[in-house]
């Protein structure tokens, strides 16, 4: 419901067109939709006999795996830039 308001506000603040913003938002939004679909399809299996804590862990783990895989497939260049950014920060801090 707030999506259109976000686009209008971002357009005004950043001076980007709605199309440019939509292209930026589309891959993560589609990855979320894929993740939700997989989790909904798997919910019967995940909740069959396990305790609540195990169900939560399985759901979060599966959701993370599906989202990461989907975003890597949908927007590999952005994922690569993000990984480079994280690695550069680790190098600056002497962690790598």
C-alpha positions as CSV (number, residue, x, y, z in Angstrom):
1,X,0.0,0.0,0.0
2,X,2.8,2.4,0.7
3,X,4.8,1.5,-2.4
4,X,3.5,4.3,-4.6
5,X,4.1,6.8,-1.9
6,X,7.7,5.6,-1.6
7,X,8.2,6.0,-5.3
8,X,6.8,9.5,-5.3
9,X,8.9,10.6,-2.3
10,X,12.0,9.0,-3.7
11,X,11.4,10.6,-7.1
12,X,11.2,14.0,-5.5
13,X,14.2,13.5,-3.1
14,X,16.6,11.8,-5.6
15,X,15.4,13.3,-8.8
16,X,15.1,9.8,-10.3
17,X,12.2,8.8,-12.6
18,X,9.6,6.3,-11.4
19,X,11.0,3.9,-14.0
20,X,14.5,4.1,-12.7
21,X,13.3,3.4,-9.1
22,X,11.1,0.6,-10.3
23,X,14.1,-1.1,-12.0
24,X,16.0,-0.8,-8.7
25,X,13.2,-2.2,-6.6
26,X,12.1,-5.0,-8.9
27,X,14.8,-7.6,-8.2
28,X,14.5,-7.6,-4.4
29,X,10.7,-7.4,-4.6
30,X,10.6,-10.4,-7.0
31,X,13.1,-12.3,-4.7
32,X,10.8,-11.7,-1.8
33,X,7.8,-13.0,-3.8
34,X,9.7,-16.1,-4.7
35,X,10.8,-16.6,-1.1
36,X,7.2,-16.2,0.2
37,X,5.9,-18.7,-2.5
38,X,8.5,-21.3,-1.5
39,X,7.8,-20.9,2.2
40,X,4.1,-21.1,1.7
41,X,4.5,-24.2,-0.4
42,X,6.8,-25.8,2.2
43,X,4.9,-24.7,5.3
44,X,3.0,-28.0,5.6
45,X,6.3,-29.9,5.5
46,X,8.1,-27.6,7.9
47,X,5.3,-27.6,10.5
48,X,4.4,-31.3,10.4
49,X,6.0,-32.6,13.6
50,X,8.8,-30.3,14.7
51,X,8.7,-28.1,17.8
52,X,8.1,-24.3,17.4
53,X,11.8,-23.5,17.8
54,X,12.8,-26.0,15.1
55,X,10.0,-24.8,12.8
56,X,11.2,-21.2,13.2
57,X,14.8,-22.2,12.5
58,X,13.9,-24.2,9.4
59,X,11.6,-21.4,8.1
60,X,14.2,-18.7,8.6
61,X,17.0,-20.8,7.1
62,X,15.0,-21.9,4.1
63,X,13.8,-18.3,3.6
64,X,17.4,-17.0,3.7
65,X,18.6,-19.6,1.2
66,X,15.8,-19.0,-1.2
67,X,16.1,-15.2,-1.0
68,X,19.9,-15.2,-1.5
69,X,19.6,-17.7,-4.4
70,X,16.8,-15.6,-6.1
71,X,18.6,-12.3,-5.7
72,X,21.8,-13.8,-7.0
73,X,20.0,-15.0,-10.1
74,X,17.9,-11.8,-10.6
75,X,20.6,-9.2,-9.9
76,X,24.1,-10.7,-10.0
77,X,25.9,-7.4,-10.7
78,X,24.4,-5.8,-7.5
79,X,25.3,-8.8,-5.4
80,X,28.8,-8.6,-6.7
81,X,29.1,-4.9,-5.9
82,X,27.7,-5.6,-2.4
83,X,30.2,-8.4,-1.8
84,X,33.1,-6.2,-3.0
85,X,31.9,-3.4,-0.7
86,X,31.8,-5.8,2.3
87,X,35.3,-7.3,1.4
88,X,36.8,-3.8,1.1
89,X,35.5,-2.9,4.6
90,X,36.9,-6.1,6.0
91,X,40.3,-5.3,4.4
92,X,40.2,-1.8,5.8
93,X,39.6,-3.2,9.3
94,X,42.2,-5.8,9.0
95,X,39.8,-8.7,9.1
96,X,41.0,-10.2,5.9
